[in-house]
């Protein structure tokens, strides 16, 4: 959605899309690293539940800000093409 011409300059769409991508990437990295300790499965499940909660909040018009991820991707959100 972020690369479609109709929505790429919309701050709400950019914010939610980039944060969701950051959370997804974090879930993947942490989950795979911890999968060798057998707790990675729980990280995957909890992370995907968190992504669903974020999607529901975005659908209801709220703009969720993930504490650590938002700080890292704030520059990407503020850029406009």
KAPEFEN-V919715 format. One record per residue. N is the residue number from 0. SS is DSSP state (H for helix, E for strand, L for the rest). Layout:
N:SS, N:SS
This chain:
0:L, 1:L, 2:L, 3:L, 4:L, 5:L, 6:L, 7:L, 8:L, 9:L, 10:H, 11:H, 12:H, 13:H, 14:H, 15:H, 16:H, 17:H, 18:H, 19:H, 20:H, 21:H, 22:H, 23:H, 24:H, 25:H, 26:H, 27:H, 28:H, 29:H, 30:H, 31:H, 32:H, 33:H, 34:H, 35:H, 36:H, 37:L, 38:L, 39:H, 40:H, 41:H, 42:H, 43:H, 44:H, 45:H, 46:H, 47:H, 48:H, 49:H, 50:H, 51:H, 52:H, 53:H, 54:H, 55:H, 56:H, 57:H, 58:H, 59:L, 60:L, 61:L, 62:L, 63:L, 64:L, 65:L, 66:H, 67:H, 68:H, 69:H, 70:H, 71:H, 72:H, 73:H, 74:H, 75:H, 76:H, 77:H, 78:L, 79:L, 80:L
